[in-house]
């Protein structure tokens, strides 16, 4: 990490020294980054097609409030069904990819 200036930064820097905390942080960050990447692509496509939220909600057959929740910076657990419906309405697909590290939690859960 770079220079630590505030009390909050010192606190989180100390937390990251704990391997379990750091691993959980990296996992959560990867999940957030993945969702953000999908939403950014959806927003780019929406803009390219000149659709507003009402148009996109109608095209995807999802309630406008769900779409607004998905597109807001404070995203709250968008349902996968919503994400795939919106992607399909924009001519996109959502693809899941198995990463090598993705098998580690499965092995740990089996023990």
CORZI-V165462 format. One line per field, one symbol per residue. ss: DSSP state (@ for helix, = for strand, . for the rest). psi: psi as a letter, one per 40 degrees, with the letter a starting at -180 (. if undefined). Layout:
# CORZI-V165462
ss->???
psi->???
This chain:
# CORZI-V165462
ss->......@@@@@@@@@...@@@@@@@@@@@@@@@@@@@@@@@@@@@@@@....@@@@@@@@...@@@@@@@@........@@@@@@@@@@............@@@@@@@@@.
psi->iahhdidddddddddedhddddddddddddddddddddddddddddddefhidddddddefiidddddddeidfhhghiddddddddddefiihhihhidededdddddd.
